[in-house]
Amino acid sequence: MPLASRIFLRLALVHLVAGSILGAWLLAAKGGWPPMPPGWFRAAHVEMLLAGWLLNLIMGTAYWILPRHATGPARGRAGPVVFALVALNAGVVAAGCGVSLVGGRALEALAAAAFALHAWSRVRPSSRPAPRAP
């Protein structure tokens, strides 16, 4: 498994655990204990689970599993993937912690676009013939 995929997947697990802990705290606080957390916890909880966990998991798995190129670097240039990794997680932090909702979402959108452009050439038909119907 390539290094970028391992980092994507480990960050996905970090977001899953942190987002679940925030969600558990929010749910318990509705019952009166512990004290109600700050209002931005809900936004961070949603951002970590929807963008942080899910998109990191998808991008990490796609980078690893999509077909390799026959010539040149097997998975293509790493620059757009590294940009997507950094931009996605910076966007999750910025939008989730209330630093900049618009800036965070813009970073997440740029990360998705960079990753999609990188992966576009790796999405191709199989080189094996399709099985014939009986």
Summary of the structure (lengths in Angstrom):
residues: 134
radius of gyration: 18.5
end to end distance: 37.5
largest distance: 65.4
contacts: 397
relative contact order: 0.14
helix: 69%
strand: 0%
